[in-house]
Amino acid sequence: MQKKIHPKYYPDAKVHCACGAAFEVGSTQEHIETEICFQCHPFYTGKEKIIDTAGRIEKFKARKEKAAASVVRKKSEKKSGKKKINLPYGLKHNNC
């Protein structure tokens, strides 16, 4: 490894959050100021709210049900309009 290219590591770097929480972590910066931390973030505190604007979840469920109800056909069937017949190996189909 090359020497003198790595930043100085602070094992007890102080972190200060906007909510007033303070704790120590290992970092290459001695002091860290942050706006949100694990003590005030809604995901970690359990106060997370899912806001469904314009019924997006209902629209998604409706599209999913519609897609499940429709029949999926292969491209070859769509073009020719005929169903493909799978014959055993060695047999040929005559279009007479």
C-alpha positions as CSV (number, residue, x, y, z in Angstrom):
1,M,0.0,0.0,0.0
2,Q,1.2,3.5,-0.7
3,K,2.0,5.7,2.3
4,K,0.8,9.2,3.0
5,I,-2.2,9.0,0.6
6,H,-5.0,8.1,3.0
7,P,-6.9,10.7,5.0
8,K,-6.6,10.8,8.8
9,Y,-9.1,8.5,10.5
10,Y,-10.9,9.7,13.7
11,P,-12.3,6.8,15.6
12,D,-14.3,9.1,17.9
13,A,-15.7,11.6,15.5
14,K,-18.6,13.6,17.0
15,V,-21.9,13.8,15.1
16,H,-24.5,16.5,15.9
17,C,-28.0,16.3,14.5
18,A,-30.5,19.2,14.1
19,C,-32.8,17.4,16.5
20,G,-30.2,17.8,19.3
21,A,-28.9,14.2,19.3
22,A,-25.1,13.7,19.6
23,F,-23.2,10.5,19.2
24,E,-19.8,9.3,18.2
25,V,-18.8,7.3,15.1
26,G,-15.6,6.5,13.2
27,S,-15.0,8.9,10.3
28,T,-12.4,10.8,8.3
29,Q,-14.0,14.1,9.5
30,E,-13.6,15.2,13.1
31,H,-17.0,16.9,13.4
32,I,-20.1,16.1,11.4
33,E,-23.3,18.2,11.3
34,T,-26.4,16.4,10.0
35,E,-30.0,17.4,9.5
36,I,-31.6,14.0,10.3
37,C,-30.4,10.9,12.2
38,F,-31.6,7.6,13.4
39,Q,-33.2,9.1,16.5
40,C,-35.5,11.5,14.5
41,H,-35.9,9.8,11.1
42,P,-39.6,8.7,10.6
43,F,-38.6,5.3,9.4
44,Y,-36.6,4.4,12.5
45,T,-39.0,6.1,15.0
46,G,-42.1,4.2,13.6
47,K,-43.9,7.5,12.7
48,E,-43.6,6.8,9.0
49,K,-46.8,7.7,7.1
50,I,-47.6,6.4,3.6
51,I,-49.5,9.1,1.7
52,D,-51.5,7.7,-1.2
53,T,-52.1,10.8,-3.4
54,A,-54.6,10.4,-6.3
55,G,-55.3,6.7,-5.5
56,R,-52.1,5.4,-7.0
57,I,-52.3,2.1,-5.1
58,E,-55.9,1.5,-6.3
59,K,-54.9,2.3,-9.9
60,F,-52.0,-0.1,-9.7
61,K,-54.2,-2.9,-8.3
62,A,-56.7,-2.3,-11.1
63,R,-54.1,-2.5,-13.8
64,K,-52.7,-5.7,-12.3
65,E,-56.1,-7.3,-12.2
66,K,-56.8,-6.3,-15.8
67,A,-53.4,-7.7,-16.9
68,A,-54.1,-11.0,-15.1
69,A,-57.5,-11.3,-16.8
70,S,-56.2,-10.8,-20.4
71,V,-54.9,-13.7,-22.4
72,V,-51.3,-13.6,-23.4
73,R,-50.5,-14.8,-26.9
74,K,-47.2,-15.4,-28.7
75,K,-46.1,-13.1,-31.5
76,S,-46.4,-15.9,-34.1
77,E,-50.0,-16.4,-33.1
78,K,-50.8,-12.7,-33.3
79,K,-49.4,-12.3,-36.8
80,S,-50.8,-15.4,-38.5
81,G,-54.0,-15.7,-36.5
82,K,-53.5,-19.5,-36.4
83,K,-52.6,-21.6,-33.5
84,K,-49.3,-23.4,-33.7
85,I,-49.6,-27.1,-33.7
86,N,-46.8,-29.0,-32.0
87,L,-46.3,-32.4,-33.7
88,P,-44.1,-35.2,-32.4
89,Y,-40.5,-35.3,-33.7
90,G,-40.2,-36.6,-37.3
91,L,-43.8,-35.9,-38.4
92,K,-44.6,-33.1,-40.8
93,H,-47.8,-31.2,-41.3
94,N,-49.2,-30.8,-44.8
95,N,-51.2,-27.7,-45.4
96,C,-53.5,-29.3,-48.0
